[in-house]
């Protein structure tokens, strides 16, 4: 029996509404819902892009690492790059083929989270890059 069927990375953000706007307006995600604190200020939201689900959780200060916050697989990385740059989003890194068999680009969100989007160049049953 296969147990794993979906995941949802949770990104730390300082302004949930601003981040929802970036993901929906710039990256092509759809808004799925949000929750507020007792003062009515959004403290968590969910955005989706097809089978990709992302949680956006408000924190007082985002502590970024020098690594990816999340990695997302897309069907056509070149088409996705054209879509997001057409929406005004700047790429942090240009599209490049990587030794692990993926074609990737990086985008940094307004809170400094580095998001990598990749296309598996040789899909197999074992999964991307394997």
C-alpha positions in Angstrom: 0.0 0.0 0.0 1.3 3.5 -0.9 0.9 5.9 2.0 2.4 9.1 0.7 0.2 10.9 -1.7 0.7 14.6 -1.2 3.0 17.0 0.7 2.7 20.7 1.7 5.9 22.6 2.4 5.3 25.4 4.9 7.1 28.7 4.1 7.7 31.3 6.8 6.5 34.7 5.7 6.1 38.1 7.4 2.9 39.2 5.6 0.5 36.4 4.5 -1.6 38.6 2.2 1.5 39.9 0.4 2.8 36.4 0.0 -0.5 35.1 -1.3 -0.4 37.9 -3.8 3.1 36.9 -5.0 2.2 33.3 -5.4 -1.2 33.9 -7.1 -0.3 37.0 -9.1 3.3 36.1 -10.0 3.7 32.4 -9.8 0.3 31.2 -11.1 -0.9 29.5 -7.9 -4.5 29.7 -6.8 -5.7 30.8 -3.4 -7.2 27.9 -1.4 -7.9 29.5 1.9 -6.6 31.4 5.0 -6.9 31.6 8.7 -6.7 34.7 10.9 -5.6 35.4 14.5 -7.9 36.9 17.1 -7.3 40.4 15.6 -8.4 39.3 12.1 -4.9 39.4 10.7 -4.1 36.4 8.4 -1.6 34.0 10.0 -1.7 31.1 7.6 -2.8 30.5 4.0 -2.7 27.7 1.5 -2.0 28.2 -2.2 -2.1 25.5 -4.9 -0.7 25.0 -8.4 -2.2 21.8 -9.9 -0.9 19.1 -7.5 1.5 21.4 -5.6 0.2 22.7 -2.3 2.1 25.3 -0.3 1.4 26.7 3.2 2.3 30.3 4.1 2.8 30.8 7.8 3.2 34.2 9.4 6.3 34.7 11.6 7.7 37.8 13.2 11.0 37.6 11.2 11.9 35.2 8.5 15.3 33.5 9.0 16.5 32.5 5.6 19.1 29.9 5.0 21.5 29.7 2.0 19.5 26.7 0.7 16.2 26.1 -1.0 13.1 26.6 1.0 11.2 24.3 -1.3 11.6 22.4 -4.6 8.7 22.1 -7.0 8.4 19.9 -10.1 6.7 21.3 -13.2 6.0 19.7 -16.5 7.6 22.3 -18.8 10.2 24.6 -17.1 10.6 26.8 -20.1 6.9 27.5 -20.4 6.7 28.1 -16.7 9.6 30.6 -16.8 7.9 32.5 -19.6 4.7 32.5 -17.6 6.2 33.9 -14.4 8.6 36.4 -16.0 5.6 37.6 -18.1 3.9 38.3 -14.7 6.8 40.4 -13.7 8.7 37.9 -11.5 12.5 38.0 -11.7 14.4 34.7 -11.8 17.1 34.4 -9.2 19.0 31.9 -11.5 18.5 31.3 -15.2 17.2 28.0 -16.4 20.0 25.3 -16.5 20.3 21.6 -17.0 21.7 20.0 -13.9 23.8 16.8 -13.5 21.0 15.1 -11.6 18.8 15.1 -14.6 16.6 18.1 -14.0 16.3 21.4 -15.7 15.9 24.1 -13.1 15.4 27.8 -12.2 15.3 29.6 -8.9 13.0 32.4 -7.7 13.3 34.3 -4.5 10.0 35.3 -2.8 9.4 38.7 -1.1 10.6 37.2 2.2 13.8 35.8 0.8 12.7 32.2 0.5 14.6 30.6 -2.4 12.2 28.4 -4.4 13.5 26.0 -7.0 11.3 24.9 -9.9 12.5 21.9 -11.9 11.6 19.7 -14.8 12.6 16.0 -14.7 14.4 15.5 -18.0 14.3 11.6 -17.9 11.1 10.6 -16.0 11.1 7.1 -14.6 9.1 5.1 -12.1 11.8 5.7 -9.5 11.1 9.4 -9.5 13.0 12.6 -10.6 16.7 12.6 -10.5 16.9 8.8 -9.6 
